[in-house]
Amino acid sequence: MRSLRNIIGLLILLMLTVLVSVIYINQQIETTVANRLRVGTTYMTMNNPFYEVINAEIEKEITEQGGAVFTRDPALSSKKQVEQIQYFIDQEMDVIILNPVKSDDVAIKRMVQKAEKSGIKVIVVDSQLSDKVAVTSTIVSDNYQAGALLAEDLKSRKDKADILILEHRDAVSGNQRIKGFTDNIASDKRFRIVSKEESLGQTEVAMPVVERVLQSGKSFDVVMALNDLAAIGAVAALDKNDIEKSVLIYGVDGAPDMKNLLATTDDVTATVAQSPLAMGHKAAQLALMISKGKTVDSKVVIPVTLITKKSIGNYDLRGWQ
């Protein structure tokens, strides 16, 4: 009987030990989950590989450190993006990474201020909010320099030009690229802007826009597009309308499709390479620093590089830089 009581006692002790261990482990898991970094990301549209690459880099680096990333796509709708930021606030995210649909949208700026006041840090990527809206950090490419580089390339190729500009007026980054370009041709009246057209930075929007310009009878021999997607839309429009005269086409991004066109055809002239990999890495790095209570730079500017046929051999045509 004493032996049986000993066995029962050992079993009870073992069960209690297991129970205490399970409770401890569950508490540790709950503490880890509660303390892990939670990041909400929203970009103007995910119908742009540039933002897909940025987000993939953020997701990879945050999850490797035990954090979680929650991504939403407003599909170029400011109203949806406002709702998404509100959702991130309601879910008590630690950091919001934002690429604004409209840089001057009052509702978006108000929502960003609400997030910051509630203790959620906001990192703006690839563009910036107009006016002085207080955010924790802004990460941008040197967009003005991107436009300036393309203007210098144009002047090295032509003595005069009639230029069609494809814009995205709601994006500060796009406006800065166009300004960098126009500022650097403004002093020479032989470089004439014949039309500025809204493209939303989308191929499917830029193509019919360029077609309408062609049908209107306006003549141009240069297209300056705020990004590669719009530039590719211009290529498609010229091809569809059998335009035989030489038209120089410029873009910004260094997207794989644009680099392939540059390497294998004469359809495009040059692009300025941004690095969504570097931008995503920096955004993730700042988010992780914020989670550790560290101070981060309020603005980060990432350099850009001109790519032409002469330099395309230095770049990977299959991916981003």
ChimeraX attribute file (.defattr): number of C-alpha atoms within 10 A of each C-alpha:
attribute: neighborCount
match mode: 1-to-1
recipient: residues
	/A:1	6
	/A:2	7
	/A:3	8
	/A:4	9
	/A:5	10
	/A:6	11
	/A:7	12
	/A:8	12
	/A:9	12
	/A:10	12
	/A:11	12
	/A:12	12
	/A:13	12
	/A:14	12
	/A:15	12
	/A:16	12
	/A:17	12
	/A:18	12
	/A:19	12
	/A:20	12
	/A:21	12
	/A:22	12
	/A:23	12
	/A:24	12
	/A:25	12
	/A:26	12
	/A:27	12
	/A:28	12
	/A:29	12
	/A:30	12
	/A:31	11
	/A:32	13
	/A:33	14
	/A:34	10
	/A:35	13
	/A:36	17
	/A:37	22
	/A:38	23
	/A:39	26
	/A:40	23
	/A:41	23
	/A:42	28
	/A:43	26
	/A:44	23
	/A:45	21
	/A:46	18
	/A:47	13
	/A:48	15
	/A:49	15
	/A:50	21
	/A:51	22
	/A:52	16
	/A:53	20
	/A:54	23
	/A:55	25
	/A:56	16
	/A:57	20
	/A:58	26
	/A:59	21
	/A:60	16
	/A:61	19
	/A:62	23
	/A:63	15
	/A:64	10
	/A:65	11
	/A:66	13
	/A:67	19
	/A:68	20
	/A:69	21
	/A:70	13
	/A:71	17
	/A:72	18
	/A:73	16
	/A:74	19
	/A:75	15
	/A:76	17
	/A:77	14
	/A:78	19
	/A:79	13
	/A:80	18
	/A:81	27
	/A:82	22
	/A:83	15
	/A:84	20
	/A:85	24
	/A:86	17
	/A:87	14
	/A:88	24
	/A:89	22
	/A:90	10
	/A:91	11
	/A:92	17
	/A:93	21
	/A:94	21
	/A:95	27
	/A:96	28
	/A:97	26
	/A:98	23
	/A:99	24
	/A:100	29
	/A:101	25
	/A:102	24
	/A:103	20
	/A:104	16
	/A:105	16
	/A:106	13
	/A:107	15
	/A:108	23
	/A:109	22
	/A:110	12
	/A:111	18
	/A:112	27
	/A:113	17
	/A:114	15
	/A:115	24
	/A:116	17
	/A:117	11
	/A:118	11
	/A:119	13
	/A:120	21
	/A:121	22
	/A:122	24
	/A:123	24
	/A:124	24
	/A:125	27
	/A:126	27
	/A:127	24
	/A:128	24
	/A:129	26
	/A:130	15
	/A:131	9
	/A:132	8
	/A:133	12
	/A:134	15
	/A:135	20
	/A:136	20
	/A:137	21
	/A:138	23
	/A:139	23
	/A:140	19
	/A:141	23
	/A:142	20
	/A:143	29
	/A:144	19
	/A:145	21
	/A:146	28
	/A:147	31
	/A:148	21
	/A:149	22
	/A:150	27
	/A:151	20
	/A:152	13
	/A:153	16
	/A:154	23
	/A:155	15
	/A:156	9
	/A:157	10
	/A:158	12
	/A:159	10
	/A:160	14
	/A:161	21
	/A:162	18
	/A:163	21
	/A:164	24
	/A:165	24
	/A:166	28
	/A:167	23
	/A:168	21
	/A:169	18
	/A:170	17
	/A:171	24
	/A:172	20
	/A:173	23
	/A:174	25
	/A:175	19
	/A:176	20
	/A:177	27
	/A:178	28
	/A:179	18
	/A:180	21
	/A:181	25
	/A:182	20
	/A:183	14
	/A:184	17
	/A:185	19
	/A:186	12
	/A:187	9
	/A:188	11
	/A:189	10
	/A:190	13
	/A:191	19
	/A:192	17
	/A:193	19
	/A:194	15
	/A:195	15
	/A:196	14
	/A:197	16
	/A:198	17
	/A:199	26
	/A:200	21
	/A:201	23
	/A:202	21
	/A:203	22
	/A:204	16
	/A:205	16
	/A:206	27
	/A:207	22
	/A:208	16
	/A:209	20
	/A:210	25
	/A:211	17
	/A:212	13
	/A:213	17
	/A:214	16
	/A:215	11
	/A:216	9
	/A:217	8
	/A:218	12
	/A:219	14
	/A:220	21
	/A:221	14
	/A:222	23
	/A:223	26
	/A:224	30
	/A:225	31
	/A:226	32
	/A:227	27
	/A:228	29
	/A:229	28
	/A:230	31
	/A:231	29
	/A:232	25
	/A:233	25
	/A:234	31
	/A:235	23
	/A:236	20
	/A:237	21
	/A:238	19
	/A:239	12
	/A:240	11
	/A:241	11
	/A:242	9
	/A:243	12
	/A:244	8
	/A:245	9
	/A:246	11
	/A:247	21
	/A:248	21
	/A:249	24
	/A:250	29
	/A:251	28
	/A:252	29
	/A:253	26
	/A:254	30
	/A:255	26
	/A:256	19
	/A:257	15
	/A:258	24
	/A:259	28
	/A:260	16
	/A:261	18
	/A:262	22
	/A:263	19
	/A:264	10
	/A:265	11
	/A:266	13
	/A:267	20
	/A:268	26
	/A:269	22
	/A:270	28
	/A:271	31
	/A:272	23
	/A:273	23
	/A:274	26
	/A:275	21
	/A:276	27
	/A:277	19
	/A:278	18
	/A:279	25
	/A:280	26
	/A:281	21
	/A:282	19
	/A:283	26
	/A:284	24
	/A:285	16
	/A:286	21
	/A:287	27
	/A:288	19
	/A:289	13
	/A:290	17
	/A:291	17
	/A:292	10
	/A:293	9
	/A:294	10
	/A:295	10
	/A:296	14
	/A:297	10
	/A:298	12
	/A:299	14
	/A:300	17
	/A:301	13
	/A:302	17
	/A:303	15
	/A:304	20
	/A:305	17
	/A:306	20
	/A:307	23
	/A:308	18
	/A:309	17
	/A:310	10
	/A:311	11
	/A:312	18
	/A:313	12
	/A:314	8
	/A:315	16
	/A:316	12
	/A:317	19
	/A:318	11
	/A:319	12
	/A:320	20
	/A:321	16
